[in-house]
Amino acid sequence: MNRKLKPTQNRWYFLIWPFLLLASLLLIIWSPNGLLHLRQLHVEHQELLEKNHILENQNHHLYGEISRLQKDPAAIESLARQELGLVKEGELIFHFVDPQAQE
């Protein structure tokens, strides 16, 4: 039962294995769920984490502004003056016009 393979019969193994190895590596790298796709997903994940961090900072700032507006009447007055151009009773408004802008 112990048969030795002839050198020509054993040779095809050595020819096919490199091609199989190359094909499997190409599939691992460029398949739809391969390494390139994994890298792209990692980059997208990092971008989303950065955007999430920015949005968390904006939310924190807005919560602070909401809290200040709920508790501090001076903050409401300041916002009304800046955003709506409101003035107190008895205040005078001076509007300066640039003479070059009139021409």
Backbone bond lengths (Angstrom), bond angles and torsions (degrees), N, CA, C in turn:
res aa  C-N    CA-C-N  psi(-1)  N-CA   C-N-CA  omega(-1)  CA-C   N-CA-C  phi
1 M - - - 1.432 - - 1.512 112.10 -
2 N 1.266 116.63 -15.88 1.452 120.84 178.87 1.526 109.19 -81.88
3 R 1.318 114.87 100.12 1.464 117.80 179.68 1.511 108.65 -109.75
4 K 1.248 116.14 139.07 1.455 121.03 175.11 1.524 107.69 -93.78
5 L 1.330 114.58 138.52 1.459 118.92 177.98 1.516 109.74 -80.76
6 K 1.285 113.30 142.83 1.451 117.69 176.36 1.528 108.85 -70.85
7 P 1.292 118.93 151.78 1.460 121.28 -179.44 1.523 112.58 -57.66
8 T 1.293 120.62 -31.22 1.465 121.71 179.91 1.517 111.17 -72.99
9 Q 1.329 118.10 -31.57 1.456 120.89 179.16 1.528 111.15 -74.38
10 N 1.280 118.81 -33.81 1.455 124.20 -178.60 1.534 111.29 -79.94
11 R 1.256 119.09 -19.17 1.455 124.10 -173.09 1.539 112.84 -69.47
12 W 1.306 118.69 -33.98 1.474 120.67 -177.55 1.520 111.81 -63.50
13 Y 1.319 117.69 -28.29 1.459 121.69 175.06 1.521 111.10 -58.05
14 F 1.296 115.83 -46.00 1.461 120.62 -177.88 1.522 112.05 -70.48
15 L 1.306 118.33 -22.06 1.461 121.60 177.78 1.524 112.05 -84.57
16 I 1.315 117.92 -33.19 1.464 121.24 -175.20 1.529 111.99 -85.08
17 W 1.326 118.81 -36.06 1.466 120.80 -177.39 1.527 113.75 -57.08
18 P 1.314 121.75 -43.99 1.476 119.26 178.14 1.529 112.46 -62.59
19 F 1.325 117.52 -37.52 1.462 119.46 178.58 1.525 111.71 -68.46
20 L 1.306 116.30 -39.92 1.468 119.63 176.56 1.522 110.88 -64.74
21 L 1.303 117.10 -41.27 1.455 121.36 178.31 1.520 110.72 -64.02
22 L 1.314 117.61 -44.24 1.461 121.97 178.49 1.522 111.05 -63.48
23 A 1.320 117.35 -44.12 1.469 121.24 179.39 1.526 111.03 -62.80
24 S 1.320 116.80 -41.81 1.468 118.80 179.72 1.524 111.23 -67.48
25 L 1.318 117.89 -38.32 1.467 119.89 176.87 1.524 111.40 -64.25
26 L 1.314 116.69 -41.55 1.465 119.83 178.00 1.529 110.84 -63.18
27 L 1.318 116.61 -40.32 1.462 119.65 177.42 1.521 111.98 -65.30
28 I 1.320 116.46 -40.33 1.465 119.90 179.65 1.521 110.52 -63.48
29 I 1.305 117.53 -38.61 1.459 120.70 -176.19 1.523 111.83 -80.75
30 W 1.344 117.70 -50.71 1.458 120.13 -169.85 1.520 115.33 -105.61
31 S 1.292 119.74 9.82 1.462 119.70 177.39 1.531 109.15 -72.26
32 P 1.331 118.44 163.93 1.474 120.66 -178.86 1.522 113.67 -56.93
33 N 1.308 118.18 -27.78 1.462 121.58 177.02 1.523 111.03 -113.69
34 G 1.318 116.38 30.90 1.452 121.11 -175.63 1.513 113.63 -86.93
35 L 1.314 114.69 -165.94 1.466 121.28 -176.39 1.522 112.93 -65.60
36 L 1.325 117.71 -36.21 1.461 119.37 179.02 1.524 111.12 -65.71
37 H 1.319 116.51 -39.62 1.461 120.19 177.25 1.526 110.24 -67.30
38 L 1.309 116.81 -39.33 1.461 121.07 177.28 1.527 110.69 -61.43
39 R 1.324 116.77 -41.71 1.469 120.79 178.40 1.524 110.60 -63.85
40 Q 1.331 116.82 -42.31 1.459 121.05 179.06 1.532 110.28 -63.04
41 L 1.315 117.26 -41.86 1.460 120.48 177.70 1.526 111.49 -64.51
42 H 1.312 116.88 -36.31 1.465 120.35 178.28 1.536 110.25 -65.14
43 V 1.322 117.02 -43.01 1.474 120.79 178.43 1.528 110.16 -63.17
44 E 1.329 117.57 -44.52 1.464 120.98 178.27 1.527 110.76 -62.00
45 H 1.310 116.87 -39.02 1.464 121.13 178.56 1.528 110.60 -62.34
46 Q 1.324 116.68 -43.71 1.467 119.84 178.85 1.529 111.27 -63.87
47 E 1.340 117.40 -40.86 1.464 120.69 178.00 1.529 111.16 -62.94
48 L 1.324 116.50 -41.68 1.461 120.08 178.93 1.528 111.62 -66.83
49 L 1.318 117.05 -35.96 1.464 119.47 176.13 1.523 111.45 -64.26
50 E 1.336 116.86 -40.40 1.466 120.59 178.07 1.525 110.98 -65.23
51 K 1.342 116.93 -44.48 1.469 120.11 178.19 1.521 110.77 -62.51
52 N 1.329 116.20 -39.71 1.454 120.74 178.76 1.528 110.69 -62.72
53 H 1.307 116.79 -40.98 1.468 120.83 178.63 1.533 110.31 -63.58
54 I 1.321 116.96 -42.88 1.469 120.89 178.94 1.526 110.32 -62.42
55 L 1.329 116.86 -44.49 1.461 120.67 179.88 1.529 112.07 -65.88
56 E 1.326 117.16 -36.40 1.469 119.75 176.05 1.524 110.92 -63.32
57 N 1.328 116.79 -40.59 1.474 119.79 177.52 1.518 111.19 -64.83
58 Q 1.339 117.26 -40.78 1.465 120.32 178.09 1.527 110.49 -64.30
59 N 1.334 116.80 -41.93 1.465 120.08 178.38 1.519 111.12 -62.33
60 H 1.314 116.68 -42.87 1.463 120.68 178.77 1.529 110.06 -60.17
61 H 1.319 117.07 -43.69 1.463 121.13 178.90 1.534 110.74 -63.91
62 L 1.326 117.28 -42.95 1.465 120.52 -179.25 1.529 111.87 -67.73
63 Y 1.344 117.10 -37.92 1.465 118.86 176.41 1.530 110.99 -63.25
64 G 1.325 116.04 -37.97 1.460 119.46 176.30 1.522 111.78 -64.27
65 E 1.323 116.51 -41.25 1.468 120.26 178.73 1.527 110.95 -66.51
66 I 1.323 117.68 -40.26 1.467 121.11 177.43 1.520 110.40 -62.11
67 S 1.322 116.28 -45.35 1.464 120.39 179.43 1.526 110.94 -61.52
68 R 1.323 115.89 -41.91 1.470 119.76 179.61 1.526 110.57 -65.35
69 L 1.318 117.99 -40.48 1.465 120.82 -179.77 1.526 111.69 -69.45
70 Q 1.340 117.87 -30.55 1.461 120.40 178.94 1.521 111.88 -74.49
71 K 1.326 117.93 -29.05 1.459 120.93 -172.49 1.521 114.46 -105.90
72 D 1.309 118.82 -22.73 1.466 121.24 -171.32 1.540 110.55 -117.82
73 P 1.349 117.32 108.50 1.469 119.19 178.39 1.532 112.70 -63.21
74 A 1.310 117.61 -28.90 1.466 120.23 178.95 1.526 110.59 -65.92
75 A 1.317 117.16 -32.90 1.463 120.82 177.86 1.524 110.25 -68.05
76 I 1.329 116.89 -39.22 1.473 120.31 177.35 1.525 109.50 -64.60
77 E 1.328 117.02 -43.30 1.461 120.70 179.06 1.528 110.53 -62.22
78 S 1.316 116.83 -44.12 1.459 120.69 179.67 1.523 111.16 -61.72
79 L 1.320 116.94 -42.75 1.463 120.96 179.27 1.527 110.89 -65.77
80 A 1.328 117.10 -40.52 1.468 120.56 179.06 1.525 110.75 -64.81
81 R 1.313 117.22 -37.97 1.467 120.14 177.86 1.531 110.84 -66.75
82 Q 1.312 117.08 -42.91 1.471 120.46 -177.19 1.518 112.01 -72.76
83 E 1.318 116.98 -49.49 1.459 120.66 -172.40 1.527 112.84 -81.51
84 L 1.326 117.64 -40.19 1.463 120.88 -172.73 1.523 113.17 -105.71
85 G 1.304 117.41 -9.78 1.465 120.58 179.89 1.528 112.85 71.00
86 L 1.331 117.84 27.78 1.460 121.37 -179.44 1.528 110.67 -77.01
87 V 1.340 115.17 152.73 1.470 121.01 178.78 1.524 108.33 -129.84
88 K 1.344 115.14 159.83 1.461 120.40 176.38 1.519 109.36 -79.05
89 E 1.314 114.29 160.66 1.455 119.91 177.04 1.534 108.81 -66.50
90 G 1.332 115.42 132.20 1.451 120.71 178.83 1.522 113.62 90.82
91 E 1.311 119.27 -5.52 1.461 121.15 177.94 1.529 109.76 -82.27
92 L 1.308 114.96 147.72 1.461 120.86 175.94 1.517 109.40 -103.60
93 I 1.319 114.38 142.27 1.462 119.59 179.15 1.525 107.45 -110.79
94 F 1.294 115.70 126.56 1.455 121.61 175.31 1.527 107.90 -107.28
95 H 1.308 114.59 124.16 1.454 120.14 179.45 1.522 107.36 -113.18
96 F 1.318 117.18 112.23 1.448 122.08 -179.04 1.507 109.55 -95.76
97 V 1.321 115.29 133.72 1.451 121.46 -179.57 1.514 108.82 -111.05
98 D 1.281 116.90 134.33 1.464 122.20 177.38 1.518 108.31 -75.44
99 P 1.326 118.19 123.87 1.474 119.34 -177.73 1.531 112.38 -63.84
100 Q 1.284 117.71 -29.63 1.475 119.59 179.05 1.519 110.62 -72.18
101 A 1.314 117.44 -29.06 1.465 120.69 -179.30 1.517 111.17 -72.85
102 Q 1.354 118.14 -25.48 1.461 121.37 -179.72 1.532 111.15 -71.88
103 E 1.294 117.46 -28.73 1.465 120.45 -178.93 1.466 108.56 -72.68
